[in-house]
Amino acid sequence: MTTARITIDRDFTIGQVPRRLFGSFVEHMGRCVYTGIYEPGHPAADARGFRTDVLELVKEMGPTVVRYPGGNFVSGYNWEDGVGPVEDRPVRIDGAWHSIETNAFGLHEFVEWSKEAGTEVMEAVNLGTRGVDEARALVEYANHPGGTAWSDLRRRNGAEDPFDIKLWCLGNELDGPWQIGHKTAAEYGRLAQETAKAMKFVDPSIELVAVGSSGRSMPTFGSWEHEVLSHAYDEVDYVSMHAYYQEHDGDAASFLAEAVDMDSFIEGVVSTIDAVKAAGKHTKDVNISFDEWNVWYQEGLETEDQPHQVSKGWRKQPRLIEDTYNVTDAVVVGTMLNSLLRHGDRVKIANQAQLVNVIAPIRSEENGPAWRQASFWPFARMSALANGEILRLAVKSDQVETKKFGGVDVIDASATWDEEKGRVALFVANRSLEDASDVTLDLRGFQAQRIRSAEVLTVPEGGDRFTANVEDAQDAVALQPLGDAALVDGQLKLTLPALAWAVVELEVAKA
């Protein structure tokens, strides 16, 4: 048995919960769009071809903003191909994922889908093969009321009212040699600056995300952000971050501690942003859009669903990176969400990649069912309950030894306080594979009145850490009541089983 003590204080907060932190990502990749969110002819499809079974799961999961249409896809994409009568839209090859793109689903369809799902649109522009003119035209098409060539084309295409898209990505992963239109930091920085200016000339109310590093291990990490922001600091509002994690060589202990890497990655980018701010004597803050993050098994899986194995012919919606997520993966996802929330003063947007089928919390089959993966649950609960103020935690925890990080806290946590609802929400993970953990939450400045709910995701009875939800066992991994939780003398006492992620709602009043 390990132990941990977490202290929260009403007067020690990080800031308001940025609700865009619980975002997702829909890319024209694999089966995310086609047979994912969109499948005309499916028994559950509505008149627009949207899969209502998937939509219901999306609403339950609760993403607040969805990034679209890529991803690597966007760096070779002509947005005009996805508007107008479907029968007139061109069929193209997509070099990013070696696929055939029919363009049956485009901007209008995605905006309509987002309205149905209750999510904000985060639109990406192509700065790989295209540039300033195409980007400003897209903003005019999407957001201008009417009376101009592009806005009137939108109206003729069936959307009388503007889409009013506020959040825009200035390209995708252009620091990466794999990217169509890969650029140096100086090339991209100037392009981003001029594109941003032109887009804001069309609509000054929009918010813009500059491309940051595609990962902390990139050889240009740090210098890329510095160079790009040295050009575009005044024109942009956010810089992006991307990170994917997986278990290597059975080293589950290090995998379960990867949020330590995420913490350091975020703090490094914040330091670079603020250095540019100081050197340039800028007055505003640029914040972070962590617009791709997840568990992704990129190495060690020699299967046809990996991108580097797809060059066997051009196919429509091939199966790509359809990872099946187990209990261990779900606990790691929970700790990543904790990391993002703990940094909510600077990470204002985050998008788990992706939403359906492609390394996704939701899976679907063509003409078949849709279901929740194990990783669905931490996201759904945190999206629902993390409101109000982010509380600053003081954690004293036993340690677990890892090859990659040395000793790390066995307990990983975040917490929020919703004054309007009189609720403290605690999100907590036990990283130990063997030992349960006794956790005490000391509440200062609060009067704890009752436990509203306490749930835990852990290894199910008869299963192991690799247990996952699959088509024939869709509910093998789910949240269960956490019986070992009680209020004792104003403190929350709970026992977490080994390898677990839990959420506890406390009804509180200010002391």
N, C-alpha and C positions, 0 to 999 in steps of 0.2 A: 504494500500500500504506500503510495506517495501522498504528499500533502501540498497544499498551496493556500495562500491567503491573498485575497484581492481586496483592496480598499478603494472606495469611491467617495467623493466629497461633492456635495451640491455646488460648491464654489469653485471647483477645479474642472473646467470644461475646455474642450478643444475648439468648439464652434458648432454651428448648426449642421445637421446632417444634410449633405448635398444630395437631393433625391435622384439626381442624374447618376449617382454612384452605382445604381442598380440597373445598368444598361445591358443591352445585348447587341447582337451583330447578325445581320443577314447578308450573306455574300452570294453572288452567282457562282457557286462552287459546289460540285457534287450534287447532292440531293437536298440542299438546304432550301432552295426556292421550289424547284420542280419535284413534285411528290413529297415535299416537306410542307411549306405553308400554302402551296398552290398546286392543285391537282384536279382540273376539270374532269368530271366523270367519276370521281370517287363517290362512294355512297354518302359520305358526309360533306361533300362539297356544296357550297351555296351557288347561286346563279352566277357569281363572279369567278367561280373556280377556287375560292378560298376553302381550305379544309377546316370545317367548323370543329372537328374533334381536336385538331392541333390548336386552333384559336382558344378553345376552352382551357387547354393546358397552359397556354401562354398567359391568359388572364389570371389563372391560378398562381403561376410563377411570379408574375408581377413586374416584368421589366418596364422601366420608366421611359427609356429612350432606346432606339434601335438604329445602329449605324448601317448604311447601305450605299452603294451596291458592292463594295469591297474596301479593303482587301486588294490582293494582287490583281484581281479581275479588273479593278477600276483603271489601272495604268495602261490598259489597251482598249478601253471602252468608249464608244461614241454614244453619249446620252440620247442623242436624237434618234438612235435606232430603236429605243424603247418607248416612243410616243407615237400617237396617231393610230389609225385603224390597224388592228393586229394583223390582218391579212396582207397589209402593205409593208410590214416591217421586215427588214432583211435578216436572213440567217447568216451568222458569222462564225468563224473559228475563234476560239479563245485560247491564245497562246499561254496564258498564265497557268491554266489547269488542263490544257490539251483536250478541250471539249468543244462540242457544237453548241452554240448559243442561239436559240430560236427567237429570242426577244419577245416571246409571247407575254412575258411579265416585265414591266418597266416602271417608270416613275409614277405614272397615274395609279397603276395597280398597287404599288407599294404605299403610296399616300392613303389610298382607300383602305388597304389592309391595316395600316397603322391606326387609322381612326377606329376601326372595328376592334383592334387589340387594346386601344387606350394608351398608345405609346407616342412619344415625340419622335420626329424624324431627324436623324443625323445624316446628312447627305455628303458624300465624298465626290470631289471633282478630279478629273484625270489630268495630272501634271506629269505623266510619263511620256505619252505621245502627243499630248495637246498642251494648251497653255492659257494665257490671259483671256483671249477673245472668247474661247469656248466656255470658260468658267463664268465670265460676266453674262454671257448669253443665257446660261442655265439659270443664274439667279434672276435675270429678267423674266425668263419663261415661268419660273416657279413662283416668284413673289410680287411681280409688278401687277397692279390691278387690271390694266387694260389700256388700249389705245396705242400700243406699239406693236412692232412686227412679232416679237417673240411672245409677248403676253397675249396678243390676239390669237396666235397659233394655239396656245394653251386653251383658250376659250373655245376655239373651233374643235379642239380635241376633247371637249366635254367637261372642262373644269372652268366654270364661269368665275368662281372665286379663287383668289390666289392661294397657293399652298402655305404661304407664310412660314417657310422653313427658316429657323433661326440659327441652327448649328451646322457648320460646314467644315469638312476636312480638306486641307490643301494637299491632296494626293495621299499616297500610302507607301511607306517603307522604301523611300527613294534612296536611302543609304545602302540598300542591299543590292549586290551584283546580280541577284536573281530577278530583280524587278525590271519590267519593261520600262525603258527610259531612265535607268539608274543614273544618278547624278552625284557630283561631288558636293560637299557641304556649301561651298561658295556658289556653285551653279544653282543649287536648290534654294539657298537663302535669298538670292536676288529674284528668282522666279516667284517664290512664295511672297516676297514683299510686294512685287508689282501686281501679282494676281490678287492679293488681299486688298490692295488699294482699289483696283478696278471693281472688285466685287462689292466693296463698301460704297463706292460711288453710286452703284445701282441701288443698294439697300443698306443704309448706314446702321440699321438695327441688328445686323447679323453678327454672330460670334464665330471666330475662325480658329482652327486647330492646325498648327504647323507640325510637320513630320519630325519626330524625334528619332532616337535610335530604335532599331528593330529588336534589340536585345542588349542586355548589359555586357555580353561577351563580344559584341561587335568591336573590331579594332579601332573604329572611329568614335566609340562611345565617349561622351564628354566633350571632345573637340567638335563633334558634329553639332551638338546642341549649342555650344558656344558660338560657333561660326554662323549657324542659321539665325540665331537670335540677335547676333551682332548686326545683321541686316534687317530683320523683320520684327524686332521687339515691339515697336510702337504700333505695328499693323495687326498683330495677332493677339489672341486672348489666352491660348493654351498651347502647350507643346505635348506631343503624344509620347506614350510609352507602350511597349509590347513585351510580354514575357510569357513563356510556356515552360512547364515543368513536367518531369516524368520520373518514375523510379528507375534507377540504373543498377543493374547487376544484383538485384535483390536487396539493395541497401534501403530498406523501408524507413529506417530511423532518420537518415538524411532527407529522404523524400518528405517525410512528415514535418520536417523543420524548414522547408523551402520558403515559408513566409519570412524567415530571417533574411534570405536573399532579397525578397520583394521589399522588405523594409529598407534595406541598404540601397537598393536600386532607386527607390523613390527619393530617399534623402540625398543621394548623389545628384539626381536631376534638379531637385530643389536648390541645392547649393550652386549649381551651374547657372540656373535661371537668375538667382539673386546676385551672383557675381556680375553677370551681364547688366543687370539693373543698376548696380552700384557704379560700374565702370562707365556706363552710358548716361548716368545721372537721370535715369527714367523715374517717373513718379508713380506709375501704375504697377500692379502686380500681374505677372503672367503665371497662370496656374497649370495644372497637369490634367490631361485627358489620357487615362490609362485604357486606351480604346481597343486593346486586344490582350486578353489574359485567360489562361486556363491550364488544365492538365492536358498534355498532348504527347502521346507515345510516338515520337518521331524516329526513334532509333530502336533497332532490334526486332522490328516487325517487317519481315520481308513478304508482305502481302500485296495483292493487286490494288488495294484501296489506298496505298500511299502515293503521293503525287509523283515521285520519281519512278513509279512502276506503271504509269498510265500511258506511256507512249506506244501503245499497241493498236492504235487506230483512233480516229476522231469519233467520240461517242457523245450522245446527249445524256446529261445528268448521270455520269458514271458514279459508282460508289467511291467516295474519297474520304479518308480519315474518319471513318465511322467508329470511333473508339467506344468500347463498352466500359462504363465506369463502375468500379466496385466500391466497397465500404472504405478502403484506404483512400481512394481517390476523392470520395465525398468529404472525408475529414480534412484532407489537404485543401479542397475548395473552400471549406468553412474557414480555415486559417487564413487563406488569401483574402477572403471577404473581411476578416478581422483586420488584416493589415491595411486594406484600403480604407476601412472606416476609421482606424486610428490616425490616418493621415488625411482625414476629410477637410482639414483646414487648407490643404493645397491640392489634393486630388479631388477635383470637382466633378469629373465625369469618369466613368469606367464602363467598359463593355466586355462582358464575357463572350468569348468567341467559341462557337457560334450558337445560334438559337435551336436549330432543328437538324438532326442527323449528323452534321459535320462537327466533330468534337463537341457534342451538344448535350444539354440536360434533357432534351426531349427527342425521342426517336419515333419514326413512323415508317410504315411499309406501304409501298404502292398497292392501292386497292385493299389495304389491310389496316391494322390497328395503329394507334399512337399511344405512347406510354411515357412515364417519367423514368429517367435514369436516377441512380442513387444521388448524383450531384445536384439534382433538382431541388432537394429539400433544404439545404442551407441557404441557397439563394432565395427560395420562396419565403422562408420565414424571416430572413433579414430584410428583404424588400418590404414585407408586410409590417414589421415591428420596429425597424430602426427609423425613428422619427424624433424630431426635437433636437436636443443638444447631445453632442458626443461627449461622453465623460472621460476624463483623464484617469487612467488606472495606475495604481501602484500594486505590482504583483511580486510576491515573494513565493517562489516555487522551488520544489525539488527539481533536479536536473536529469536530463537524459543525454547519454553520450552519443555523438554522431561522428562519422568519419569526415564529413564535409565541414561541419560548423563547430566541432568540439562539443562542449556542454551547452545545452539550451534548456529553457524552461519546459518542463513537461506539460504545463498548462499554458495555453494561449487563449487570450480573451479580448473582447471589446464590449462596450456597454453604451446605452443611450438613455436619456431621460426625456420623456414626453410630458411636459407640464400640463398641457391641455387635457390629456387623458389620465394623468396621475399614474404614469407607468415608467418603471425602470425595466429595460430589457437587457439581459445578460446573454452574450453569445460566447460559448466556452468550449474548448477542445482539449481532450486528453491525448497527447502524442505517444504515450507509452503503449507498446504492443503487448505487454504482459501484465502490468499492474493497474488496478483501479486507483482512483485518487480522491481523497477527501478534500473538498474545496470549501473555504469559508469566505463569504462576501460580507465585508464590514461596510455598512452604509452610514456615512456621516453627513449630517444635514438633511437626512430623510427619516421619516417614520414608516417602517415597513408594516403594512396592515394585513396583507394576505398574498399568497401565491396564486396568481390567476391561472397560470399554466406552466407546465414543465415537461419538456419533451427531449428525447435523446435519439440519435442515430448511431447505431453500433452494430457489431457482428450479431446477426440474428441467431436464434436458437437452431442448432444443427448446421450452421454455416461456418464460414471462416472469413478472413479479411478480404478474400477475393470474390465473395458473393456479390452478385450484380443482378440488376433487373434486366431481363431479356424478354423476347416476345412470348415465350411459353411460361414465364414466371415474372410477371410485370410488377408484382408487389413484394418481391423477396426482401428488398431493403426499403424501409420506410421509417418515419418517426414513430417512436413508441412513448408512452407515458414514462416519465422519470420519477419513479416512486421514491427514490432516496433523496428527497428535497424537502426541507422544513425550515420554518422560521423559529429560531431559538434566541430569546433575549434580544430581539431586534436584528439579529444577524441571519443571513441565509446560509444554511448548511446543506451541502449536497455531496453525494458520492457518484463520481463518474466512472463507468466501467472502462476497462482498457480499450484503446482505439475508439474514441467516441467524440461526437460533436453534439452539443446540447444547447437549448435555448430555454430561458426561464423568464417569465413575465411576473414582475412584482407590482402590486398595487401599493403606491406610496403617497405620503403627504410630506410637504416641506416641514422640517423640524423647526 
